[in-house]
Amino acid sequence: MLKKVLTVWIIIMVFTLTGCSQETNSQETKIENEEISKELTIVNQTAQKKVNEMKNSAVPNFEEIYKNTVEIDVNFDSEGMFRTYKAKIADNKMLSDILTMIGKSQLIKDESKIKKMSGMATKNNSLILVAGNGSKKEIKFAFDDPAFAVGYLEIDDQKYDPGFSFFRYIKDFTEYRQFDPNIDNQVEELFKKYNWTIDYRVNTMNETLPSNLKHDAGEYPVKIYWAYNNELSKNIGLDYSEYLGKEVEVDIYRLREPLPDYMNPRMNSRGIVLQYNNKIVGAYIDAGRHDCFACSLDRKSLTDITNNEWDHWISDYINYNNELEIELSKMKPEDIIKQYYKAINSHDQKMQFACLTRQNLCNYLSTNMDNNLLMNAGYNNVYMDGEQNVKSAKFISSREISGLGNPKGAVEYAATVDFKFKKEITSNSGKQPRFIILKKESDKSGWRIDSEGTGP
């Protein structure tokens, strides 16, 4: 089997230009050498400072291990979830980050938690620390699902706890394709101000912001994405609304710290920075795949910032003059359900998604998303095969049901639909029950489908 190998390197090269006077060449070379020397000095000072911190490490002889390690090879269990992934780390900053987290580990005295890891735990993994003289030291490690946030390192037959952020760091070598540890100073300082540590840049892309943030019925919710995150960005004084319609540079950064506790069990955080003409015009925290909306850099939620729950906030970003919006706003809940399945049956995506609440619609931004990207490009990116699996969906009947403890203002219906699937994966073709909860996100927008399930 072909192995996927990740190698992270920094190579500094100095070129002497030709066609200039010898004096000019000498001056330019001197300036470049001074800049490189300064950079190397900063690296060495940082490394030395961390070495001093390592003197009190619970791991025996770790100061020497830290100083001597020039490469770390990451190997996952060949029978486990990440068996095809390997990483070879040779970048000084990343080596220092990994070694520092190991050095700050605490000896595990009570092993009861690590002995009860779930069936989702990743075990039998190893780090190979390669010294400058070619000698190697193996550190075994295991970690559980983030929902349990348990893991350990095994060093010389002793088990240590480096904190779960260490395992998230290592696991993310399987997630990302680019690892650029060279961070712009202004970006690093911005995140440092709010106690975030940038590990590396994951991706850089150019994005054209929408010309306005009023969302039309059935439209892919890009406008809502930018409206939501501008609220987060404004909370730290960066309002990018004046750049609507313009192309901005967007950088995605991997952050060391987890999301705030109130967002548990979600943990992984990404720092998003928008720049226009090399000026930072926006910044916020994003949670990546499956549920991207997160918080501001100062860890505030949308509700904290706007003093509004979603249903009140979204009302300012709906285009009530849109013809389809007006049409749907006049329908009763049972009519919305019929229209929804009629649209699925005829493969009318615009109508299908127009029947959903905006909050429900926003799930499509990041469900099954490639975490190297900012968001899914469109609705079909959610589906594993790039298209919806439903061949046809003929609505048969529906009835309202009550007494199920739904939120105030919501109604629930039990519907029967005759489905035909392209592939019978989780359900067989034929008559299927569907339980549908509808609500009004705003009075003017009318009833929309907030959730659809196979059970009440």
N, C-alpha and C positions, 0 to 999 in steps of 0.2 A: 504493500500500500504506500502510495506517495505521501510523504510527511510534509506538513506545512511548517516551515521553519521561519521564525522571525528573528532578524538580526538588526539591532539598533546601533548605529555607529555615528560618531561625529568626526569628520575629517577636516582639518584646517590646512589650507594650502595658501602659500604666498607666491604670487607671480611678480616678476620684474618686467615692467613694460619696456618695450623698445620704441625707438623713434623719438626719444626725449633726451635732453642733456643728461650727462652723468650725474650732475648735481641734483637735478630734479628726481632722477631715479633713486638716488641715495636718500633724499628727503622723504619720498613716498614710502620707500621700503622701511625707513626708520619709524615713520608714523604707524605703518601697518604692524611692525614688530612690537611697538609700544602698546598698541591696542590689544594684540594677541597676548602679550606678556601680562597686561592688566587683567584680561579675562582669565588667564591661567592662575594668576595670583588670587583672584577672587575664588576660583574653584578650590585652590589649595587651602586658603584660609577657611573656607566653609568646611572642607573635609577635616582640617585639623581641629576646628571647633567641635565637630561631631565626634571625632576620636576622643577628645577630652571628656565628652559626655558619656562615652562608652566605657570609661574606667570603672563606673559603678554598675555595669551590666550584670544581670543575674546569670548570664551565659558565661561560663568559665573561659578565660583567655580571649574574650571577644575583641578586645582592643587590637590584638595582633591579627585576628581574622579579618577585621575591618580594613586594616592598613594593607594587608597582603592580597586581598581579593581584587582581581582585575577583570573577572568575567563571572557571570552567573548563568547557568543553564537551567531552564525550567522544564521539567518533564512531568506530564500528567499520566495517570494510570492507563496503561495500554488497553485495559478492559473497561475503562470508565467512560463518562460522558464526553470528556475532552481528549480522547485518546489520540486523535490525529494532530494535535497541536504541540509544538515545541517552541521555546523561546530562548534566544541566546542574547544576553544583555551585556553590552560592552561600553555603554555610555556612562560617563563618570557620575552625572547627576542621578540617573536612575539606579546605578549601583549604590550610591550613597543613600538614596531614599529607602531602598529595600533593606540594606544592611542596618540602617538606623532603626527601622521598625523591628528587625530581628533583635538588635541589641537592647531594645527597650522592653523586650518580652519579660513576663513574670513567670516564675516557676509555678507549675500547676500542682497544688498540694491535694486538692480534692478532685479526683478524676471521674466523679459520678456523672457529670454532664457529658463529657466526651465519650463515655462508654455507652451513652444512650442516643447516639446520633441517629437521625432518621434514615430511611431507605434512600433518600435523595442526596445523602452525603457523598462527597468526592474523596476517596481514600487512596492510599498507596501511591502518592505523588512524591516527587523529590526535587530539591534544589541542589545543584552541584556547584559549589563555590570553587572557582579555579584561581589559584595563587599565581603570582608572577613567575615563580620557579617551576610551574607546571603541576604542582601537587594539587590534589582535589579533596574536598570535604563534602560529604553528603548530609543534607538535612531533609528528613522526611516530613511530610505534612498532610493533613486531612482537614476538611472543612465541610460544614453542613449548609443547607439552604439558608438564604438570608432571613427567612421567617424564624429560624432558630438561632442564627448568628453565633454559632459555636465552631471552634476549630482549634487545632494545636500544631506545634512544631515538635519534632522529636530530634533532639540533639544529644549525641553521646548517651543514649538510653534514658534521657530525661525529657519530660514533656513540658513545653512552655506555651504561654498564651501571649501572642503579639498584638491582640486586639483584632476584631473582625475586619477592620479597614485594611489590614495586611492581606487577608485572603481575597477581598474584593479587588485589591490592586493586582494580585497575581492572576486571578481569574479573568481580569479584563485584557490580558494578553491574548485570550481567545476571542475577544469581542471586537477589537479595533484592528485596523490595517495600517494606520500611520501613528508613529510615536515621535513627535517632535518636541524635545525638551527645551528648545530655545524659545523662551517666552518674552514678548515685548515688555519692557520695563513698566510702561504705563498700565498695561493690562495686569501684570503681576501685582503692582502696587494697589490697583483698584480692588482686586479680590482679597489681598492681604488686609486691607482696611476693614473688611467685614469678616475676617478670620476664616477665609477659604484658602486652601493650598492648591495651586495648580500643579498637576503632575506633568502633563504634556498636552500638546495640541493634537487633536484627533483629525480635524479636517478644516479646510478653508474653502469657501465657495462664494460666488457672487449671486445675490438674490435681488430681484426687482420687487420692491415693496408695492402692494396694491395702491391704486390712486386714491381709494377711499376705504373706509372700514365698515360700510353698511352692507350686510350680508343678504344676498338674494335667496329665495327659497330654492332648494335643490342644489345650490352652488357648493362646490367643495369648500370646506370651511377654513381656507387660508386666511381670509380676512379676520375671522374670529381668533385664529392663532396669533396674528400680529396685534390685534386689539387687546387680547388678554395679557400678552407679555409686555405690551407697552405700559400697562398699569403697573406691572412689577418694576419695569425699568424707571418709570417716572418717580417711583418711591425713593430712588437714590439720586434723583435730580437729572435723569437722562430721558427726555421725552423725544422719541424719534418720529413723532407725527409730522413734523415739518419736512421730513424726508420721504413722505409717501409719494409713490410714483417714481422714485429714484432708485438706482442700483447701488446697493451697499455690499460691503465685504462682510461675510459672516464667518466667525471662527468658533469652532466647538472645542472645548477644553475638558479634559478629564480631571475631576476634582477629588482630592483625598477624603475630605470630610463627607459623611453621609447626610442625607436630607434631614430636616428638623424632626424631632421625635413625633410631632403631631401628624406626620405623614407616614408613620409606620403602617404596614411592614415595608413600604418602599424605602430603599436606601440609596441607590446609585444616583449620583448627581453629576450634571454636566453644566459647565459654565458657557453661556452663549454671549458673544460680544459682536456688536454691529459697529462697523467703522465706515466713515465717508470721508474721502480725501485724507486718510490716515488719522482722522479724529474719531475718538470713541463717541458714538451717538446713542448707544443703547447697550444694556447688559442685564442679564437675568439668569436665574437658575432653572434648568430644565431637567426632567426626570427620564427622558429617553423613551425607549420602547414600551409600548402598551398603554402608558398613561403619562403623557409628556408634561402636562401643566404642573408646575411646582411652586416656586416662591421667588421673592425678590432677594437680592444679595444680602439684605439685612434680615432674611428668613421670615418675612411676613407673607401671609397668604393673600389671595385676591380679596377675601372678605375682610381681613384685617385692614387692608389698604383703602378699600372703597366703602366700607361699612355696609355693603350690600351682599346678599346671597346671589347665587348665579342668576336666578329668575328675574331679579330686579336689575342686575347689572346688564344682562344680555339685551334687555329691551332697548337700550340706546344704540345697539349695533344691528338692528333688523331693518331692512328696507321695506317699510309697510306699503310703499307705492308699487311694489313689484306685483305684476298681474297674477302670478301663481300664488303669491302670498295672500292676496285678496281673495282668490278663489277658495283656497283651503281654509281660510279664517271663517268662512261661512258654514263649514261642514260640521255635522254632529260627529261624536266619537266613532259610531258604527260606520259612518260614511268614510271617515279617514281610513279605517281598517280595510274596507272594501277597495278603496282607491289604492292603498298600499299594495295589496296582493294582486290587483289588476296590473299595476305597474311592474311588479316582479314578473308576472306571467308574460307581459309584452316586452320585457327587458328595457323598460323606460327608466333608466337610472335617475334622471333628473326628478321625475315624479316620485319615484320610490324614496329617494333621500329627502325630498321636500316634505314627506309625511312624518319625518322624525323630528324630535326636538333638537335644537341646536346643540345641547349638551350631549345628547346621544350621538349626534352627527360627528362631534369632535373626537369620538373614539377612533374614527377612521384615520385621524392624523398620525397615530403612532402604533396602532395594533399591528403586531408582527413586523414592525419597522426594523430596517437595518440601522443599528445604532451609530454607524459612521455618517448617517445622514441627519439633516435637521428635522425632516418630517417625511411621511409618505407623499409621493408625487400626486396621487389620486386615489379614488375609491378602490380601484382594482388591485392596488398594491397590498391590500389587506389579505387578499385571497392567495393561498399557497400556489395555485396554478395560474395566477394572474387574471382569473375571471371567476365570477360567481358560479357555484356548483348547481344552482337550481335551473333545471331545464324548463319547467313550467310549474305554476302555482295557481290552482283554481280555487277561489274562495267558495265555501259551501254555506257556512252559517256562523253566527256569533250570538252570544248572550252576555249580558252584564252580570258580574258576580260581585259580591260584597262580603264584608266581615273578615277580610284577610290582612287587616292592619296596614293598609297602604297609607302613604302620607296624605295630609289634608289637601283637598283639591284634586287628587288623582282618582281616576276610575279604572277598573280592570274588567277586561272581557275575555271570555273563553271562546276561541274560534276554532273551526274545523276547516282545514285546507288540504286539498288533494295535490300532493307534491310529486314531481318526477325529477329525480336527481341525475346529473351526468355520471357521478360516481356515488355509489351508496357507501358512505364512509361511517357516519355516526347514526344515520337513520335510513330505513328502507323507503323506497318510493311507495306512495299510497296515501290514504287519508291520515293526517297527523293533527293532534291537538296543538294549539298555540295559545299561550296566556299573554295578553297584551295589556300593558299599563300605559295610559295616556294622561297627559296633563296640559295645562296652558302655561307656557313660559311667560307669556304676557297676554293680557286680555285681547289685545288687538290682533295677535297672531293666531289665536284659536287653538283647538285641540291638536296635539301631535303625539306620536308614539315615543314614549320615553324608554320602554324596554319591551323585549319580546323573548319569551322562553317556552320550554316544553312542559313546564310545570308551574303551578301557582306560587 
